[in-house]
Amino acid sequence: MRSLAIVSTPLTSDLVLVMDNGVGASGQSLSQNRTYKNVKITAADADVYAVAQVLIGLQSKTANAIQRKNTAELESE
């Protein structure tokens, strides 16, 4: 079977801060996502992380995670 060449075209990038939102009635940890859309696709991960640190400093809740979600379109050549 011949393998196809696949081209990935970046479409969007979002920064997601996963914030601690306390404990639920049955003891489970609750979280709240704060999403910042339209991050520059070519921005370095280190730069996105640095911006996330500044944004976390402005929050009243504690951050559990910093995520970057990239969306790309896949096509065969």
C-alpha positions as CSV (number, residue, x, y, z in Angstrom):
1,M,0.0,0.0,0.0
2,R,1.4,3.4,-1.0
3,S,1.4,6.1,1.7
4,L,0.1,9.5,1.0
5,A,1.9,12.7,1.7
6,I,-0.2,14.7,4.2
7,V,0.0,18.5,4.4
8,S,-1.0,20.2,7.7
9,T,-2.2,23.8,7.5
10,P,-2.5,25.6,10.8
11,L,-5.8,27.4,11.2
12,T,-6.2,28.7,14.8
13,S,-4.5,28.7,18.1
14,D,-6.1,29.3,21.5
15,L,-4.7,29.7,25.0
16,V,-6.7,27.9,27.8
17,L,-6.1,28.6,31.5
18,V,-7.6,25.8,33.6
19,M,-8.5,27.4,36.9
20,D,-9.3,25.8,40.2
21,N,-13.0,26.3,40.9
22,G,-13.3,24.6,44.3
23,V,-14.8,21.3,45.3
24,G,-18.2,19.9,44.3
25,A,-20.8,18.6,46.7
26,S,-19.6,15.0,46.3
27,G,-15.9,16.0,46.8
28,Q,-14.7,16.1,43.2
29,S,-12.4,18.9,42.1
30,L,-14.1,21.5,39.9
31,S,-12.3,23.5,37.3
32,Q,-13.2,26.4,35.0
33,N,-11.6,27.1,31.6
34,R,-10.7,30.6,30.6
35,T,-10.1,30.6,26.8
36,Y,-8.2,33.3,25.0
37,K,-8.8,32.9,21.3
38,N,-6.8,34.0,18.2
39,V,-3.3,33.5,19.6
40,K,-0.9,34.2,16.8
41,I,-0.2,30.8,15.2
42,T,3.5,31.5,14.8
43,A,4.0,32.6,18.4
44,A,6.5,30.5,20.3
45,D,5.3,28.3,23.1
46,A,7.6,30.1,25.5
47,D,6.0,33.4,24.6
48,V,2.5,32.0,25.0
49,Y,3.5,30.6,28.4
50,A,4.9,34.0,29.5
51,V,1.6,35.7,28.6
52,A,-0.3,33.0,30.4
53,Q,1.7,33.7,33.6
54,V,0.8,37.4,33.4
55,L,-2.9,36.5,32.9
56,I,-2.8,34.1,35.8
57,G,-1.4,36.9,38.0
58,L,-4.6,38.9,37.2
59,Q,-6.9,36.1,38.3
60,S,-8.4,35.6,41.8
61,K,-8.3,31.8,41.4
62,T,-5.3,29.4,41.2
63,A,-4.3,27.9,37.8
64,N,-4.2,24.1,37.5
65,A,-2.9,24.0,34.0
66,I,-1.9,26.1,31.0
67,Q,-2.9,24.7,27.6
68,R,-2.5,25.7,24.0
69,K,-5.0,24.3,21.6
70,N,-4.0,24.3,17.9
71,T,-6.4,23.5,15.1
72,A,-5.0,22.4,11.7
73,E,-6.5,21.2,8.5
74,L,-5.1,18.0,7.1
75,E,-5.1,17.3,3.3
76,S,-3.4,14.8,1.1
77,E,-1.0,16.0,-1.6
